[in-house]
Amino acid sequence: MLANMVIAGIGSGALVAALPAAAAAAAPAHQTGVATGLTNSVKTVGGAIASCVFGIALLGAAGEAATGTAGAFGGYVTVWLVCGLTAALAAVLLAFVPKLAFSDAPVVEAAAAVR
C-alpha cells in the first residue's frame, strides 16, 4: 500500500506542478500571466468543491452511519472510486490533446517580423 501511495503522490504532484507550465506554454505570449492565473484559480476552486463533496461523502455514504471520529467506510470507498475513475478518465482524455499544445510557440526572427 505504501508503494502505491508513493506512486500516486509523485504522479499527482507532478501533474499539479506541470499544469501552470502547460497552460503558459499553450497561451499566446501576451496572455501567459492570465492563463497561469486562471489555471491556479480553477485548481483552487476545484479543490475546495472536491473537499466539500468528499467531506459530505465521508459523513455517511449509502445510508451508512459513521461511528466514532472516523468517517463511514462506504464514504472512503466512494472518495477513492471517484478519485480513481477521474484519474483514469483524465489519462484517456490526455491522449486526445494535440502534441503541439505542450510545446513552445515557434520563435519568429526579428528581421522577419519587421517586414
DSSP file with accessible surface (Angstrom, degrees, kcal/mol):
  #  RESIDUE AA STRUCTURE BP1 BP2  ACC     N-H-->O    O-->H-N    N-H-->O    O-->H-N    TCO  KAPPA ALPHA  PHI   PSI    X-CA   Y-CA   Z-CA
    1    1 A M     >        0   0  180      0, 0.0     4,-2.2     0, 0.0     5,-0.2   0.000 360.0 360.0 360.0 -39.3    0.0    0.0    0.0
    2    2 A L  H  >  +     0   0  138      1,-0.2     4,-2.4     2,-0.2     5,-0.2   0.910 360.0  51.8 -62.9 -41.2    2.8    2.4    0.8
    3    3 A A  H  > S+     0   0   67      1,-0.2     4,-2.4     2,-0.2    -1,-0.2   0.913 110.1  49.4 -62.2 -41.3    4.4    1.8   -2.6
    4    4 A N  H  > S+     0   0  115      1,-0.2     4,-2.6     2,-0.2    -1,-0.2   0.894 110.3  50.2 -63.8 -40.6    1.1    2.6   -4.3
    5    5 A M  H  X S+     0   0   89     -4,-2.2     4,-2.5     2,-0.2    -1,-0.2   0.884 109.8  50.8 -65.8 -37.8    0.7    5.8   -2.2
    6    6 A V  H  X S+     0   0   76     -4,-2.4     4,-2.6     2,-0.2     5,-0.2   0.942 112.1  46.9 -64.6 -45.2    4.2    6.9   -3.2
    7    7 A I  H  X S+     0   0  119     -4,-2.4     4,-2.5     1,-0.2    -2,-0.2   0.937 114.5  46.7 -62.2 -46.3    3.5    6.4   -6.9
    8    8 A A  H  X S+     0   0   55     -4,-2.6     4,-2.7     1,-0.2     5,-0.3   0.901 112.9  50.2 -63.5 -39.7    0.1    8.2   -6.7
    9    9 A G  H  X S+     0   0   40     -4,-2.5     4,-2.3     2,-0.2    -2,-0.2   0.923 112.1  45.9 -66.3 -42.8    1.7   11.0   -4.7
   10   10 A I  H  X S+     0   0  118     -4,-2.6     4,-2.5     2,-0.2     5,-0.2   0.934 115.0  48.5 -65.6 -43.3    4.5   11.5   -7.2
   11   11 A G  H  X S+     0   0   43     -4,-2.5     4,-2.2    -5,-0.2    -2,-0.2   0.937 114.9  42.5 -63.7 -46.7    2.2   11.3  -10.1
   12   12 A S  H  X S+     0   0   69     -4,-2.7     4,-2.6     2,-0.2     5,-0.2   0.886 114.0  52.6 -70.9 -34.1   -0.4   13.8   -8.8
   13   13 A G  H  X S+     0   0   39     -4,-2.3     4,-2.2    -5,-0.3    -2,-0.2   0.920 110.3  47.9 -64.9 -42.1    2.4   16.1   -7.5
   14   14 A A  H  X S+     0   0   61     -4,-2.5     4,-1.9    -5,-0.2    -2,-0.2   0.905 112.6  49.9 -65.0 -39.2    4.0   16.2  -11.0
   15   15 A L  H  X S+     0   0  103     -4,-2.2     4,-1.6    -5,-0.2    -2,-0.2   0.948 111.4  46.8 -64.7 -47.6    0.6   16.8  -12.6
   16   16 A V  H  < S+     0   0   73     -4,-2.6    -1,-0.2     1,-0.2    -2,-0.2   0.890 114.4  48.3 -63.9 -36.2   -0.3   19.7  -10.3
   17   17 A A  H  X S+     0   0   76     -4,-2.2     4,-0.6    -5,-0.2    -1,-0.2   0.844 113.0  48.2 -71.9 -31.5    3.2   21.2  -10.8
   18   18 A A  H  X S+     0   0   51     -4,-1.9     4,-2.6    -5,-0.2     5,-0.2   0.712  91.5  79.1 -84.1 -20.6    3.0   20.9  -14.6
   19   19 A L  H  X S+     0   0   68     -4,-1.6     4,-2.5     1,-0.2     5,-0.2   0.926  94.3  45.0 -59.1 -49.4   -0.5   22.3  -15.2
   20   20 A P  H  > S+     0   0   23      0, 0.0     4,-2.4     0, 0.0    -1,-0.2   0.910 114.4  50.4 -62.6 -36.3    0.5   26.0  -14.9
   21   21 A A  H  X S+     0   0   67     -4,-0.6     4,-2.3     2,-0.2    -2,-0.2   0.906 111.0  48.5 -66.6 -40.4    3.5   25.5  -17.1
   22   22 A A  H  X S+     0   0   19     -4,-2.6     4,-2.0     2,-0.2    -1,-0.2   0.903 111.9  49.6 -65.7 -39.9    1.4   23.7  -19.7
   23   23 A A  H  X S+     0   0   23     -4,-2.5     4,-1.3    -5,-0.2    -2,-0.2   0.916 111.5  48.6 -65.2 -40.8   -1.2   26.5  -19.7
   24   24 A A  H  < S+     0   0   24     -4,-2.4    -2,-0.2    -5,-0.2    -1,-0.2   0.897 111.5  49.7 -66.3 -38.5    1.5   29.1  -20.1
   25   25 A A  H  < S+     0   0   26     -4,-2.3    -1,-0.2     1,-0.2    80,-0.2   0.861 112.8  46.8 -68.7 -33.3    3.1   27.2  -23.0
   26   26 A A  H  < S+     0   0   65     -4,-2.0    -1,-0.2    -5,-0.2    -2,-0.2   0.698  99.1  85.8 -82.7 -18.1   -0.3   26.8  -24.8
   27   27 A A  S  < S-     0   0   22     -4,-1.3     5,-0.1    -3,-0.2     6,-0.0  -0.457  90.9 -96.1 -83.1 154.1   -1.3   30.5  -24.3
   28   28 A P    >   -     0   0   73      0, 0.0     3,-2.2     0, 0.0     4,-0.3  -0.303  42.9-105.4 -61.1 155.2   -0.3   33.3  -26.6
   29   29 A A  G >  S+     0   0   95      1,-0.3     3,-0.9     2,-0.2     4,-0.2   0.843 120.4  50.2 -56.2 -36.1    2.8   35.2  -25.4
   30   30 A H  G 3  S+     0   0  147      1,-0.2    -1,-0.3     2,-0.1     4,-0.1   0.516 111.8  49.3 -83.4  -1.5    0.8   38.3  -24.3
   31   31 A Q  G <> S+     0   0   74     -3,-2.2     4,-2.6    -7,-0.1    -1,-0.2   0.196  73.5 109.6-119.3  15.9   -1.7   36.1  -22.3
   32   32 A T  H <> S+     0   0   52     -3,-0.9     4,-2.4    -4,-0.3     5,-0.2   0.919  80.7  47.2 -61.0 -45.8    0.8   33.9  -20.3
   33   33 A G  H  > S+     0   0   60     -4,-0.2     4,-2.5     1,-0.2    -1,-0.2   0.902 112.7  49.6 -63.9 -39.5    0.0   35.5  -16.9
   34   34 A V  H  > S+     0   0   77      2,-0.2     4,-2.8     1,-0.2     5,-0.2   0.931 111.6  48.5 -65.2 -45.1   -3.7   35.3  -17.5
   35   35 A A  H  X S+     0   0   22     -4,-2.6     4,-2.2     2,-0.2    -2,-0.2   0.923 114.1  45.8 -62.6 -43.4   -3.5   31.6  -18.5
   36   36 A T  H  X S+     0   0   37     -4,-2.4     4,-2.3    -5,-0.2    -1,-0.2   0.920 113.8  48.9 -66.8 -42.3   -1.4   30.7  -15.5
   37   37 A G  H  X S+     0   0   33     -4,-2.5     4,-2.4    -5,-0.2    -2,-0.2   0.912 111.9  48.1 -64.1 -42.6   -3.6   32.7  -13.1
   38   38 A L  H  X S+     0   0  106     -4,-2.8     4,-2.8     2,-0.2     5,-0.2   0.901 110.3  52.7 -65.5 -39.3   -6.8   31.1  -14.4
   39   39 A T  H  X S+     0   0   32     -4,-2.2     4,-2.3    -5,-0.2    -2,-0.2   0.942 111.9  44.8 -60.8 -47.0   -5.2   27.7  -14.1
   40   40 A N  H  X S+     0   0   64     -4,-2.3     4,-2.1     2,-0.2    -2,-0.2   0.891 113.4  50.8 -66.1 -37.4   -4.3   28.3  -10.5
   41   41 A S  H  X S+     0   0   69     -4,-2.4     4,-2.7     2,-0.2     5,-0.3   0.928 110.7  47.9 -65.6 -43.8   -7.7   29.8   -9.7
   42   42 A V  H  X S+     0   0  101     -4,-2.8     4,-2.9     1,-0.2     5,-0.3   0.904 110.7  52.1 -65.6 -38.4   -9.6   26.9  -11.2
   43   43 A K  H  X S+     0   0   69     -4,-2.3     4,-2.3    -5,-0.2    -1,-0.2   0.919 111.9  46.9 -60.8 -42.4   -7.3   24.4   -9.3
   44   44 A T  H  X S+     0   0  101     -4,-2.1     4,-2.1     2,-0.2    -2,-0.2   0.943 115.5  43.1 -67.0 -47.8   -8.1   26.2   -6.0
   45   45 A V  H  X S+     0   0   86     -4,-2.7     4,-2.5     2,-0.2     5,-0.2   0.924 114.9  50.8 -65.0 -42.6  -11.9   26.4   -6.6
   46   46 A G  H  X S+     0   0   38     -4,-2.9     4,-2.7    -5,-0.3    -1,-0.2   0.902 109.9  50.1 -61.6 -40.7  -12.0   22.8   -7.8
   47   47 A G  H  X S+     0   0   35     -4,-2.3     4,-2.3    -5,-0.3    -1,-0.2   0.891 110.2  50.2 -65.4 -37.4  -10.1   21.6   -4.8
   48   48 A A  H  X S+     0   0   57     -4,-2.1     4,-2.0     2,-0.2    -2,-0.2   0.929 113.0  45.6 -66.4 -43.0  -12.4   23.5   -2.5
   49   49 A I  H  X S+     0   0  104     -4,-2.5     4,-2.6     1,-0.2     5,-0.2   0.932 113.2  49.9 -66.0 -44.4  -15.5   22.0   -4.1
   50   50 A A  H  X S+     0   0   36     -4,-2.7     4,-2.9     1,-0.2     5,-0.3   0.906 108.9  52.9 -61.3 -39.8  -14.0   18.5   -4.1
   51   51 A S  H  X S+     0   0   85     -4,-2.3     4,-2.2     1,-0.2    -1,-0.2   0.911 110.6  47.2 -62.4 -41.4  -13.1   18.8   -0.4
   52   52 A C  H  X S+     0   0   85     -4,-2.0     4,-2.2     2,-0.2    -2,-0.2   0.934 114.0  46.4 -65.3 -45.7  -16.7   19.7    0.4
   53   53 A V  H  X S+     0   0   83     -4,-2.6     4,-2.3     1,-0.2    -2,-0.2   0.925 114.5  47.2 -64.2 -43.2  -18.1   16.9   -1.7
   54   54 A F  H  X S+     0   0   47     -4,-2.9     4,-2.2    -5,-0.2    -1,-0.2   0.867 109.2  54.8 -68.4 -34.2  -15.7   14.3   -0.2
   55   55 A G  H  X S+     0   0   35     -4,-2.2     4,-1.2    -5,-0.3    -1,-0.2   0.918 109.2  47.6 -62.2 -40.7  -16.4   15.6    3.3
   56   56 A I  H  X S+     0   0  116     -4,-2.2     4,-0.9     1,-0.2     3,-0.4   0.909 110.4  52.3 -66.4 -40.6  -20.1   15.0    2.7
   57   57 A A  H  < S+     0   0   16     -4,-2.3     3,-0.4     1,-0.2    -1,-0.2   0.883 107.9  51.9 -62.6 -36.7  -19.4   11.5    1.3
   58   58 A L  H  < S+     0   0   47     -4,-2.2    14,-1.8     1,-0.2    -1,-0.2   0.753  96.9  68.3 -73.0 -22.7  -17.3   10.7    4.5
   59   59 A L  H  < S-     0   0  132     -4,-1.2     7,-0.7    -3,-0.4    -1,-0.2   0.864 129.1 -36.3 -63.4 -35.6  -20.2   11.8    6.7
   60   60 A G     <  -     0   0   36     -4,-0.9     2,-0.4    -3,-0.4     3,-0.3  -0.387  60.8-163.4 169.5 109.5  -22.2    8.8    5.6
   61   61 A A  S >  S+     0   0   13      1,-0.2     3,-1.9    -3,-0.2    13,-0.2  -0.817  75.5   4.0-105.2 144.2  -22.5    7.1    2.2
   62   62 A A  T 3  S-     0   0  108     -2,-0.4    -1,-0.2     1,-0.3     3,-0.1   0.843 130.1 -59.0  55.3  38.4  -25.2    4.8    1.2
   63   63 A G  T 3  S+     0   0   82     -3,-0.3     2,-0.5     1,-0.2    -1,-0.3   0.568  98.9 142.1  73.7   7.8  -27.1    5.2    4.4
   64   64 A E    <   -     0   0   78     -3,-1.9     2,-0.3     1,-0.0    -1,-0.2  -0.700  45.5-138.0 -86.0 123.5  -24.1    4.0    6.5
   65   65 A A        -     0   0   81     -2,-0.5     2,-0.3    -5,-0.1    -5,-0.1  -0.623  14.6-122.5 -84.5 138.6  -23.7    5.9    9.7
   66   66 A A        -     0   0   43     -7,-0.7     2,-0.4    -2,-0.3     5,-0.1  -0.589  25.1-155.4 -77.0 138.4  -20.2    7.0   10.8
   67   67 A T    >   -     0   0  118     -2,-0.3     3,-0.7     4,-0.2     2,-0.1  -0.932  55.0 -13.9-116.4 142.4  -19.2    5.7   14.2
   68   68 A G  T 3  S-     0   0   82     -2,-0.4    -2,-0.0     1,-0.2     0, 0.0  -0.417 115.8 -40.7  71.1-144.3  -16.7    7.4   16.4
   69   69 A T  T 3  S+     0   0  155     -2,-0.1    -1,-0.2     2,-0.1     2,-0.2   0.580 114.3  86.5 -96.6 -12.8  -14.4   10.0   14.9
   70   70 A A  S <  S-     0   0   54     -3,-0.7    -3,-0.2     1,-0.1     3,-0.1  -0.539  80.2-110.1 -87.8 157.0  -13.8    8.3   11.5
   71   71 A G        -     0   0   21     -2,-0.2   -12,-0.2     1,-0.2    -4,-0.2  -0.250  47.6 -77.4 -75.3 171.1  -16.0    8.5    8.5
   72   72 A A     >  -     0   0    4    -14,-1.8     4,-1.6    -8,-0.2     3,-0.5  -0.395  35.4-124.9 -69.3 146.2  -18.1    5.7    7.2
   73   73 A F  H  > S+     0   0  149      1,-0.2     4,-2.4     2,-0.2     5,-0.2   0.897 112.3  56.8 -59.9 -40.1  -16.2    3.0    5.3
   74   74 A G  H  > S+     0   0   14      1,-0.2     4,-2.4   -13,-0.2    -1,-0.2   0.850 103.1  55.6 -60.7 -31.9  -18.6    3.5    2.3
   75   75 A G  H  > S+     0   0    0     -3,-0.5     4,-2.5     2,-0.2    -1,-0.2   0.918 107.5  47.7 -67.2 -41.7  -17.6    7.1    2.3
   76   76 A Y  H  X S+     0   0   99     -4,-1.6     4,-2.5     2,-0.2     5,-0.2   0.915 111.6  50.5 -65.0 -41.7  -13.9    6.3    1.9
   77   77 A V  H  X S+     0   0   59     -4,-2.4     4,-2.6     1,-0.2     5,-0.2   0.928 110.5  50.2 -62.2 -41.8  -14.7    3.8   -0.8
   78   78 A T  H  X S+     0   0   59     -4,-2.4     4,-2.6     2,-0.2     5,-0.2   0.933 110.5  49.2 -61.3 -46.2  -16.7    6.5   -2.6
   79   79 A V  H  X S+     0   0   20     -4,-2.5     4,-2.5     1,-0.2    -2,-0.2   0.942 113.9  45.1 -60.2 -47.3  -13.9    9.0   -2.4
   80   80 A W  H  X S+     0   0  153     -4,-2.5     4,-2.7     1,-0.2     5,-0.2   0.875 112.3  51.9 -69.2 -34.6  -11.3    6.6   -3.7
   81   81 A L  H  X S+     0   0  102     -4,-2.6     4,-2.8    -5,-0.2     5,-0.3   0.937 111.2  46.9 -65.0 -44.6  -13.6    5.4   -6.5
   82   82 A V  H  X S+     0   0   62     -4,-2.6     4,-2.4    -5,-0.2     5,-0.3   0.939 114.8  46.8 -62.7 -44.7  -14.3    9.0   -7.6
   83   83 A C  H  X S+     0   0   47     -4,-2.5     4,-2.0    -5,-0.2    -2,-0.2   0.934 115.1  46.0 -62.7 -45.5  -10.6    9.8   -7.5
   84   84 A G  H  X S+     0   0   41     -4,-2.7     4,-2.3    -5,-0.2    -2,-0.2   0.924 114.2  46.8 -65.4 -44.3   -9.5    6.7   -9.3
   85   85 A L  H  X S+     0   0  118     -4,-2.8     4,-2.5    -5,-0.2    -2,-0.2   0.908 113.3  47.9 -67.6 -40.1  -12.2    7.0  -12.1
   86   86 A T  H  X S+     0   0   81     -4,-2.4     4,-2.5    -5,-0.3    -1,-0.2   0.874 111.2  51.7 -70.0 -32.8  -11.5   10.6  -12.7
   87   87 A A  H  X S+     0   0   61     -4,-2.0     4,-2.1    -5,-0.3    -2,-0.2   0.924 111.4  47.3 -66.2 -41.6   -7.7    9.9  -12.9
   88   88 A A  H  X S+     0   0   57     -4,-2.3     4,-2.1     2,-0.2    -2,-0.2   0.923 112.6  49.5 -65.1 -41.5   -8.4    7.2  -15.4
   89   89 A L  H  X S+     0   0  101     -4,-2.5     4,-2.8     1,-0.2     5,-0.2   0.922 110.1  50.8 -63.5 -41.9  -10.7    9.4  -17.4
   90   90 A A  H  X S+     0   0   54     -4,-2.5     4,-2.0     1,-0.2    -1,-0.2   0.900 108.3  52.5 -63.9 -38.1   -8.1   12.2  -17.4
   91   91 A A  H  X S+     0   0   65     -4,-2.1     4,-0.7     2,-0.2    -1,-0.2   0.909 111.6  46.4 -64.7 -39.2   -5.4    9.8  -18.6
   92   92 A V  H >< S+     0   0   87     -4,-2.1     3,-1.0     1,-0.2     4,-0.4   0.936 112.9  48.9 -67.3 -45.0   -7.6    8.8  -21.5
   93   93 A L  H >< S+     0   0   96     -4,-2.8     3,-1.5     1,-0.3     4,-0.3   0.822 100.1  66.4 -66.4 -28.0   -8.5   12.4  -22.4
   94   94 A L  H >< S+     0   0  102     -4,-2.0     3,-1.3     1,-0.3    -1,-0.3   0.804  90.2  65.2 -63.8 -26.0   -4.8   13.3  -22.3
   95   95 A A  T << S+     0   0   83     -3,-1.0    -1,-0.3    -4,-0.7    -2,-0.2   0.734  98.9  53.9 -67.7 -20.5   -4.3   11.1  -25.4
   96   96 A F  T <  S+     0   0  157     -3,-1.5    -1,-0.2    -4,-0.4    -2,-0.2   0.428  80.6 108.0 -95.4  -0.6   -6.5   13.5  -27.4
   97   97 A V  S <  S-     0   0   52     -3,-1.3     5,-0.1    -4,-0.3    -3,-0.0  -0.632  82.2-106.5 -76.3 131.7   -4.6   16.7  -26.6
   98   98 A P    >   -     0   0   89      0, 0.0     3,-1.7     0, 0.0     4,-0.3  -0.306  22.0-126.8 -58.3 142.1   -2.7   17.9  -29.6
   99   99 A K  G >  S+     0   0  198      1,-0.3     3,-0.9     2,-0.2    -2,-0.0   0.816 108.1  59.1 -62.0 -28.8    1.1   17.2  -29.3
  100  100 A L  G >  S+     0   0  142      1,-0.2     3,-1.4     2,-0.1    -1,-0.3   0.632  84.0  82.4 -76.1 -11.0    1.8   20.9  -30.0
  101  101 A A  G <  S+     0   0   28     -3,-1.7    -1,-0.2     1,-0.3    -2,-0.2   0.792  95.2  43.0 -65.1 -26.7   -0.2   22.0  -27.0
  102  102 A F  G <  S+     0   0  114     -3,-0.9     2,-0.3    -4,-0.3    -1,-0.3   0.194 100.9  86.2-106.4  17.1    2.6   21.4  -24.6
  103  103 A S  S <  S-     0   0   50     -3,-1.4     2,-0.1   -78,-0.1    -3,-0.0  -0.808  83.7 -98.9-114.4 158.5    5.4   22.9  -26.8
  104  104 A D        -     0   0  136     -2,-0.3     3,-0.1     1,-0.1   -79,-0.1  -0.373  43.6-101.1 -70.6 151.7    6.6   26.4  -27.0
  105  105 A A        -     0   0   79    -80,-0.2    -1,-0.1     1,-0.1     3,-0.0  -0.406  49.8 -90.7 -68.0 148.3    5.5   28.6  -29.9
  106  106 A P        -     0   0  120      0, 0.0     2,-0.4     0, 0.0    -1,-0.1  -0.343  42.9-114.3 -62.8 142.3    8.0   28.9  -32.8
  107  107 A V        -     0   0  132     -3,-0.1     2,-0.5     1,-0.0    -3,-0.0  -0.653  25.0-143.2 -80.6 127.9   10.3   31.9  -32.4
  108  108 A V        -     0   0  102     -2,-0.4     2,-0.1     1,-0.0     5,-0.0  -0.798  21.3-117.3 -92.8 129.3    9.8   34.5  -35.1
  109  109 A E     >  -     0   0  138     -2,-0.5     4,-1.9     1,-0.1     5,-0.2  -0.373  16.7-128.5 -63.5 144.4   13.0   36.2  -36.2
  110  110 A A  H  > S+     0   0   76      1,-0.2     4,-1.3     2,-0.2    -1,-0.1   0.888 108.2  52.7 -63.4 -38.1   13.1   39.9  -35.5
  111  111 A A  H  > S+     0   0   76      1,-0.2     4,-1.1     2,-0.2    -1,-0.2   0.900 109.5  48.4 -67.5 -37.1   14.0   40.7  -39.1
  112  112 A A  H  4 S+     0   0   49      1,-0.2    -1,-0.2     2,-0.2    -2,-0.2   0.858 109.4  53.1 -71.7 -31.1   11.1   38.7  -40.5
  113  113 A A  H  < S+     0   0   75     -4,-1.9    -1,-0.2     1,-0.2    -2,-0.2   0.785 103.8  57.4 -74.1 -25.5    8.7   40.4  -38.1
  114  114 A V  H  <        0   0  124     -4,-1.3    -1,-0.2    -5,-0.2    -2,-0.2   0.844 360.0 360.0 -75.0 -32.9    9.8   43.9  -39.2
  115  115 A R     <        0   0  243     -4,-1.1    -3,-0.1    -3,-0.1    -2,-0.1   0.805 360.0 360.0 -54.8 360.0    8.9   43.3  -42.9
